[in-house]
């Protein structure tokens, strides 16, 4: 008799009338996701094994780094979810680390900026947009990787006048201005030159494009 596995959804041949999973692996994974005590025990056992085996720890860390580099958006989203669910723990861990390692954070930050100049600039622009939105009470945020992906999709051009931009000259424009209720979420952001961002002021993107038509700037088709 066949049945659908309660974890992976695959159809399998039942070994008994009580079979729920297609394999012991799916059974363990289901228990891991539904039994907090079992899950914590597995996590503790894994940490203990890695602490006792530096070579294995190095392999795990390298694999994690490769995955993050090839799945930047997924990794960024996962990090944000984890942070939102563990804010107090993150703040406390960060404070304890800074207290135990004075000066190392600044050293790490300088090295990261030197190794990632483009992402560093995008990070600063994302941070500024979030800070401005918070002051307005609108909320919303986006990551450096999200802004970089948006900029690349726009062909490294201003979304309004079409001029060529780079990581220094691009700005994060709010499609619906903060003054009119827009947020700093990535779906409300457009890459723009400083001139267009300034002239757009409190206009929406559609209003600004209409405003540009009489002076022959941008795509008016």
C-alpha positions in Angstrom: 0.0 0.0 0.0 1.3 3.5 -0.9 1.2 6.6 1.2 2.4 10.2 1.1 5.4 11.0 3.3 4.4 13.4 6.0 7.7 15.3 5.8 8.9 15.4 2.1 5.6 14.6 0.4 7.0 11.7 -1.7 4.8 8.7 -2.3 6.3 5.5 -0.7 5.5 1.9 -0.1 4.3 1.5 3.5 6.2 -1.0 5.5 3.4 -1.3 8.1 0.0 0.2 8.7 1.6 2.8 11.0 4.2 4.1 8.5 4.3 7.9 8.3 7.6 8.6 6.6 9.4 7.3 3.5 12.7 6.9 5.3 14.4 7.1 8.8 15.9 10.4 7.5 12.5 12.0 7.0 11.3 10.7 10.3 14.3 12.3 12.1 13.9 15.6 10.2 10.2 15.7 11.1 11.0 15.2 14.8 13.8 17.8 14.6 11.3 20.4 13.3 8.5 19.5 15.7 10.2 18.5 18.9 12.1 21.4 20.6 13.8 19.2 23.2 15.0 16.8 20.5 16.2 19.7 18.3 18.1 21.3 21.1 19.8 18.0 21.9 20.9 17.6 18.3 22.2 21.2 18.2 24.2 20.6 21.5 25.6 17.3 20.3 26.7 18.9 17.0 28.4 21.8 18.8 30.2 19.4 21.1 31.5 17.3 18.2 32.7 20.4 16.3 34.3 21.9 19.4 36.3 18.6 19.8 37.2 18.4 16.1 38.8 21.6 14.6 39.1 20.0 11.2 35.4 19.2 11.0 34.6 22.7 12.2 36.7 24.2 9.4 34.9 22.1 6.8 31.5 23.2 8.1 32.5 26.9 8.2 33.9 26.7 4.7 30.7 25.0 3.4 28.6 27.7 5.0 30.7 30.5 3.5 30.4 29.0 0.0 26.6 28.7 0.4 26.3 32.3 1.6 28.4 33.6 -1.3 26.3 31.7 -3.9 22.9 32.5 -2.3 23.4 36.1 -1.1 19.8 37.1 -1.2 18.6 34.0 0.6 21.3 34.3 3.2 20.5 37.9 3.8 16.8 37.2 4.2 17.6 34.3 6.6 19.9 36.5 8.7 17.3 39.2 8.9 14.6 36.7 10.0 16.9 35.2 12.6 17.8 38.7 13.9 14.2 39.8 14.2 13.4 36.6 16.2 16.5 36.9 18.4 17.0 40.7 18.8 17.8 40.7 22.5 20.2 37.8 22.2 22.0 39.4 19.3 22.4 42.7 21.1 23.7 41.0 24.2 26.1 38.7 22.2 27.4 41.7 20.3 27.9 43.8 23.5 29.8 40.9 25.1 32.0 40.4 22.1 32.9 44.1 21.8 33.7 44.2 25.5 35.9 41.2 25.2 37.6 42.4 22.0 38.1 46.1 22.2 39.3 47.5 18.8 38.6 44.4 16.8 35.3 45.5 15.5 36.8 48.7 14.0 39.7 46.6 12.6 37.2 44.1 11.0 35.1 47.0 9.6 38.1 48.6 8.0 39.3 45.4 6.5 35.8 44.5 5.2 35.4 47.9 3.5 38.9 47.5 1.9 38.0 44.1 0.6 34.4 45.0 -0.5 34.5 48.6 -1.8 31.3 48.4 -3.9 29.2 46.6 -1.3 30.5 49.0 1.3 29.1 51.9 -0.6 25.8 50.2 -1.1 25.7 49.3 2.6 26.1 53.0 3.5 23.3 54.0 1.1 21.0 51.3 2.5 21.8 52.3 6.1 21.1 56.0 5.3 17.8 55.2 3.7 16.7 53.1 6.7 17.8 55.9 9.2 15.8 58.6 7.3 12.7 56.3 7.1 12.9 55.6 10.8 13.1 59.4 11.6 9.9 59.9 9.5 8.3 56.9 11.2 7.7 55.1 8.0 10.0 52.1 8.6 11.3 49.6 6.0 14.8 48.7 5.0 16.8 46.9 2.3 20.2 45.3 2.2 23.3 46.3 0.3 22.9 43.2 -1.9 19.3 44.0 -2.7 20.2 47.5 -3.8 23.1 46.2 -5.8 20.8 43.7 -7.6 18.3 46.5 -8.3 21.0 48.8 -9.6 22.4 46.0 -11.9 18.8 45.2 -13.2 18.5 48.9 -14.1 21.7 48.6 -16.2 23.7 51.0 -14.0 21.5 53.9 -15.1 19.3 56.5 -13.4 15.7 55.2 -13.4 14.5 58.7 -14.5 17.0 60.4 -16.9 18.9 57.3 -18.0 22.4 58.8 -17.3 25.2 56.3 -16.5 25.9 55.8 -12.8 28.4 54.0 -10.6 28.4 53.0 -6.9 29.6 56.5 -5.9 27.1 58.5 -7.9 23.9 56.4 -7.4 21.4 57.3 -4.8 18.4 55.4 -3.4 15.3 57.3 -4.4 11.9 56.6 -2.7 9.4 55.9 -5.5 6.6 57.0 -3.1 8.3 59.7 -1.1 8.7 59.3 2.7 6.7 62.5 3.1 3.8 60.8 1.4 3.9 57.6 3.4 6.4 55.6 1.4 8.7 53.2 3.2 12.4 52.2 2.7 11.5 48.7 1.6 13.4 47.6 -1.6 10.1 47.6 -3.7 9.8 51.4 -3.0 13.4 52.1 -4.0 14.8 53.2 -7.4 18.4 53.9 -8.4 18.7 57.6 -9.3 21.3 60.3 -10.0 21.7 63.0 -7.3 20.1 65.6 -9.7 16.9 63.6 -10.3 16.7 62.6 -6.7 16.9 66.3 -5.6 14.5 67.6 -8.3 11.9 64.8 -7.7 11.6 66.0 -4.1 8.1 65.0 -2.8 6.8 63.8 -6.2 6.0 60.2 -6.8 7.9 58.4 -9.6 5.0 58.7 -12.0 4.5 62.4 -11.2 8.2 63.1 -11.7 8.3 61.3 -15.0 5.4 63.4 -16.2 7.2 66.5 -14.9 10.3 65.6 -17.0 8.4 65.2 -20.3 8.1 68.9 -21.2 11.9 69.4 -20.8 12.7 66.2 -22.8 14.5 64.2 -20.1 14.3 60.5 -19.7 12.1 58.0 -21.6 8.9 59.7 -22.5 7.5 57.0 -24.7 
